[in-house]
Amino acid sequence: MLGNDVVDLELAQHQIRWETKAFQQKVLHPLEIKKYKDKVLDFTDFWKIWSCKEVAYKAHQRKFNLKPRLNPFDFSVSETSTSRSEVKIDNYKYEVASFINPNFIYSIIHTPEAVSSQNFEISSYNSYFKKDLNRNCLNHMLHKDKNGIPYIKINSSFKPISITHHGKYVAFQFQDKTDLNFLWNADILKS
């Protein structure tokens, strides 16, 4: 299962009026609205919820081969710890790990087999920092199915991949380390 999302917090400050009640009601599930009714939902909390929903959406869409339709209002997020959340979509639950610092929020589906590569450092067992990581380098290998779900072509095989980028941050999540090693050894991930 794959799903990742990054939010450039500096860019997000200038993009959307996240703090307006109208926008929050479009994004937050009724349970989340109730939870934050008497508590101020701060900037980082809001974008962490958004990021977790994006991750679960990507995993759910891939799992059921669904047409693209992100409706964050349908997903509910509950924190299980400061770095872990559970996202419910219908009767399905997805465990999401989030890495937060003052510059970005990076969230991923939490599975032991998935591996992530990004152009920003996080401390995680299956995460590999590569400063010169660039989304454009994969364009000739990137393919999307009829529902827009991305795959990369490696040695005539199509391998699942999750891609995220926002502002100056970009990250990929692969099903296993073998795919990432192939790309690194082929020098494809360099800009």
C-alpha positions, 0 to 999 in steps of 0.5 A, a space after each residue: 500500500 502506498 500514499 504520501 503527501 508533503 506540505 510546504 508550510 511557508 507556501 501554505 501560509 500564502 495559498 489558502 485562507 485555511 483558518 476560515 470557517 467556510 474552508 474548514 467545513 469543506 475539509 473537516 469531517 463532522 467529528 473533526 469539526 466537533 472536536 475543534 469546536 471549542 479548541 482553536 485549530 492551529 495552522 500546523 494541526 490543520 495541514 497535518 489533518 489535510 496531509 493525512 487525508 491526502 495520504 489515505 486518499 491515495 492509498 484508498 484510490 489505489 487499493 480499490 482502483 477508484 476514479 479520482 475523487 478527493 472529498 476530504 469531508 468524507 475522511 475522518 482523522 484521529 491522532 493516535 500519537 503526535 506522529 501517528 494518525 488513523 484515517 477512516 474512509 467508509 469502513 477502512 482504516 489507514 495508519 499514517 505517520 507524519 513528520 513535522 518541522 517548521 518548514 514542512 509536514 511529510 505524511 506517509 502510509 505506515 507500512 514496513 515494506 514501503 520505502 520513501 525517498 525525498 529531497 528533505 531529511 526526516 528520520 525514519 527507517 525506510 526513508 532515504 534523503 537525496 538532496 538532488 531528487 527531482 520529479 522531472 527526472 522520472 517523467 520519461 518512466 512515469 505512467 498513469 492508469 485510466 484513473 490517474 494512479 501513477 506507476 513507473 516503468 522499470 525493465 519493462 515492468 510497471 511498479 507502483 509509486 506515490 508522488 508528492 510535491 509542494 513548493 520546494 519539496 518533492 518525495 516518492 514512495 515505492 513498494 519496496 527498496 529494490 525499485 529505489 535501488 534500481 533508480 539510484 544505481 541508474 542515476 535517474 534520480 539526479 537532477 
